[in-house]
Amino acid sequence: MLDNTLAEGDSPIHGLDPKIRILASSFLSIAAALCDNLMVGLGYLILSFALTLLARLSINELAKRLRPLFWFLLMIWIFLPLTFKGDILFQYGWLTASSQGILLSAKITLKSISILLIFSSLVATISISSLGSGLHQLQVPDKLVFLLLMTYRYIAVIQGEYIRLLRAAKFRGFKPGTNLHSYKTYAFLAGMLFVRASFRAKRVYHAMRCRGFQQKFHTLDVYPPNGLNYPFLGMMILAGTLLVTIEHWM
């Protein structure tokens, strides 16, 4: 099962309605992604840190989610300043780093970390079933909601099938390598995985029909009326609009 540990908490963010958090995260992330000013990008980063504090997120969980992003950003900082054309900031032999490349790398870093922290604070704190319910309330097509929920439910099952198939191949003497036999084996393994996934999907479909599935999922998570819902959404929209306005006038 996919990791959803951030949904377990009792912070003010966890008590908000899922659709409010989805709307706020979407607005802030789009505004941050379109930002092209370094100082305004720093403002989005400060706002995202404030949200993580409000959501009382674990430092270890955040570090786990930020680690893959840091590897990506490291590659950005290594290659972008050396390949982006512009004013030469420093030069060592045939290597030259442009100030524009460094500035662009800094913008990408601020925006990437801000968006990840925003989604970690507002969306990752929602259980998958409640996320589906929130998307349904926002008029997202039912088929997309079903696809999200079923993918979350069965991706671990498919992973288990893959592990069993790979273990069976190794019991028969298969040793992975860079040769034609290994490529054929992995191709057969992928094909068999799709076949088994198809058979399981049919069994799940018939089981759901037998249990009276009416094209609608229900969640047991209860979000009682909260007076902070719309004030929080208004504050997030106001903060994002303020940052966009500041960037426009700078």
C-alpha positions in Angstrom: 0.0 0.0 0.0 1.2 3.5 -0.8 2.4 5.6 2.1 -0.3 7.8 3.6 1.0 8.4 7.0 0.7 12.2 6.8 -3.1 11.8 6.9 -2.8 10.7 10.5 -2.9 13.8 12.6 -5.0 16.2 14.6 -3.7 19.6 13.4 -5.9 22.4 12.3 -5.1 21.5 8.7 -6.3 17.9 9.3 -9.7 19.2 10.4 -10.4 21.1 7.2 -12.7 19.8 4.5 -10.8 18.0 1.8 -12.3 20.1 -1.0 -11.1 23.2 0.7 -7.6 21.9 0.9 -7.6 20.7 -2.7 -8.7 24.2 -3.9 -6.2 26.0 -1.7 -3.3 23.7 -2.8 -4.3 24.0 -6.5 -4.4 27.8 -6.4 -1.1 28.2 -4.5 0.8 25.6 -6.5 -0.3 27.2 -9.9 0.6 30.6 -8.6 4.0 29.4 -7.4 4.7 27.5 -10.7 4.0 30.7 -12.7 6.2 32.8 -10.5 9.3 34.3 -12.2 10.7 36.5 -9.5 13.3 35.2 -7.0 12.1 37.3 -4.1 8.4 36.4 -4.6 9.5 32.8 -4.9 11.0 33.2 -1.5 7.6 34.4 -0.3 6.0 31.2 -1.6 8.6 29.2 0.2 7.9 31.0 3.5 4.2 30.4 3.0 4.8 26.7 2.4 6.9 26.4 5.5 4.1 28.1 7.5 1.6 25.5 6.2 3.9 22.6 7.2 4.1 24.1 10.7 0.3 24.5 10.8 -0.1 20.9 9.7 2.4 19.7 12.3 4.2 17.4 9.8 7.0 15.1 10.9 10.5 16.3 9.9 11.5 12.7 9.0 8.4 12.3 6.7 9.1 15.6 5.0 12.8 14.7 4.5 11.8 11.4 3.0 9.6 13.2 0.4 12.2 16.0 -0.2 15.1 13.6 -0.8 14.2 12.6 -4.4 13.6 16.3 -5.2 17.0 17.3 -3.8 18.7 14.8 -6.2 16.8 16.3 -9.1 17.7 19.8 -8.0 21.4 18.8 -7.6 21.4 17.8 -11.3 19.8 21.2 -12.1 22.5 23.1 -10.2 25.3 21.0 -11.8 24.2 21.3 -15.5 22.0 24.4 -15.9 24.6 27.1 -14.9 27.2 25.5 -17.1 24.9 25.2 -20.2 22.6 28.3 -19.9 23.9 31.1 -22.1 24.4 34.5 -20.5 26.8 36.7 -18.6 29.8 34.7 -17.4 29.9 34.8 -13.6 33.1 32.7 -13.3 35.2 30.5 -15.5 37.6 27.6 -14.9 39.3 26.3 -18.0 36.6 25.5 -20.5 33.9 25.5 -17.9 31.8 28.7 -17.7 28.9 29.4 -15.4 26.4 32.1 -16.3 24.6 34.3 -13.8 21.4 33.8 -15.6 21.8 30.0 -15.2 22.4 30.3 -11.5 19.3 32.6 -11.2 17.1 30.2 -13.1 18.4 27.3 -10.9 17.5 29.3 -7.8 14.0 30.0 -9.1 13.4 26.3 -9.9 14.7 25.3 -6.5 12.4 27.7 -4.6 9.3 26.8 -6.7 9.9 23.1 -6.6 10.3 23.0 -2.8 7.4 25.3 -2.3 5.0 23.3 -4.4 6.1 20.0 -2.7 5.6 21.4 0.7 2.2 22.9 -0.2 1.0 19.5 -1.4 2.5 17.7 1.5 0.7 20.0 3.9 -2.7 20.3 2.2 -3.1 17.2 0.1 -0.9 14.5 1.6 -2.7 15.0 4.9 -5.9 13.8 3.3 -6.7 10.0 3.3 -7.1 8.6 -0.2 -10.8 7.8 0.4 -11.4 11.4 1.6 -9.4 12.7 -1.3 -11.7 10.9 -3.7 -14.7 12.3 -1.9 -13.3 15.8 -2.1 -12.6 15.5 -5.8 -16.2 14.2 -6.4 -17.6 17.2 -4.5 -15.5 19.4 -6.9 -17.3 17.8 -9.9 -14.2 15.9 -11.0 -15.4 13.2 -13.5 -16.4 10.0 -11.6 -14.2 7.8 -13.8 -11.0 9.8 -12.8 -12.0 9.4 -9.2 -12.6 5.7 -9.6 -9.2 5.4 -11.3 -7.4 7.1 -8.5 -9.1 5.0 -5.8 -8.6 1.7 -7.6 -5.0 2.5 -8.5 -4.2 3.2 -4.8 -6.0 0.0 -3.7 -4.4 -2.4 -6.2 -1.0 -1.0 -7.0 0.4 -2.9 -4.0 -1.4 -6.1 -5.2 0.2 -5.7 -8.6 3.6 -5.2 -6.9 3.1 -8.4 -5.0 2.3 -10.3 -8.2 5.5 -8.9 -9.7 7.6 -10.0 -6.8 6.1 -13.5 -6.9 6.8 -13.8 -10.7 10.4 -12.5 -10.2 11.0 -14.9 -7.3 9.6 -17.8 -9.4 12.0 -16.9 -12.3 15.0 -16.8 -9.9 14.0 -20.2 -8.4 14.4 -21.5 -12.0 17.9 -20.2 -12.2 17.3 -16.8 -13.8 20.2 -14.3 -13.2 19.6 -10.8 -14.4 22.2 -9.4 -16.8 22.7 -7.3 -19.9 22.0 -10.0 -22.4 19.2 -11.1 -24.7 18.0 -13.8 -22.4 17.4 -11.4 -19.6 15.6 -8.9 -21.8 13.3 -11.7 -23.0 12.7 -12.9 -19.5 11.7 -9.4 -18.3 9.4 -9.0 -21.4 7.7 -12.3 -20.6 7.4 -11.2 -16.9 5.8 -7.9 -17.9 3.4 -9.7 -20.2 2.4 -12.2 -17.6 1.9 -9.3 -15.1 -0.5 -7.6 -17.4 -2.4 -10.9 -18.0 -2.7 -11.5 -14.2 -3.7 -7.9 -13.6 -6.4 -8.2 -16.3 -7.8 -11.4 -14.7 -7.8 -9.9 -11.3 -9.6 -6.8 -12.6 -12.3 -8.9 -14.0 -12.7 -10.8 -10.7 -12.9 -7.5 -8.7 -15.4 -6.1 -11.2 -17.7 -9.1 -10.8 -17.3 -9.1 -7.0 -18.3 -5.4 -6.9 -21.3 -6.0 -9.1 -22.4 -8.9 -6.8 -22.2 -6.6 -3.8 -24.4 -4.0 -5.5 -21.9 -1.4 -6.5 -23.8 1.7 -7.8 -20.9 3.6 -9.4 -20.2 5.5 -6.2 -17.7 5.2 -3.5 -18.4 6.2 0.1 -15.9 7.3 2.8 -16.1 6.6 6.5 -14.0 9.7 7.3 -16.2 12.4 8.8 -15.5 16.1 8.6 -18.0 18.0 10.8 -18.9 21.6 9.9 -15.8 23.7 10.5 -15.9 27.5 10.8 -12.3 27.6 9.6 -12.9 26.1 6.2 -13.8 29.2 4.1 -11.7 31.7 6.1 -8.7 29.5 5.5 -9.5 29.2 1.8 -9.9 33.0 1.6 -6.6 33.6 3.4 -4.8 31.3 1.0 -6.4 32.9 -2.0 -5.6 36.3 -0.6 -1.9 35.4 0.1 -1.5 33.9 -3.4 -3.1 37.0 -5.0 -1.0 39.3 -2.9 2.2 37.5 -4.1 1.1 37.6 -7.7 0.3 41.3 -7.4 3.7 42.0 -5.8 5.4 40.2 -8.7 3.4 42.2 -11.2 4.5 45.5 -9.8 8.1 44.7 -9.1 
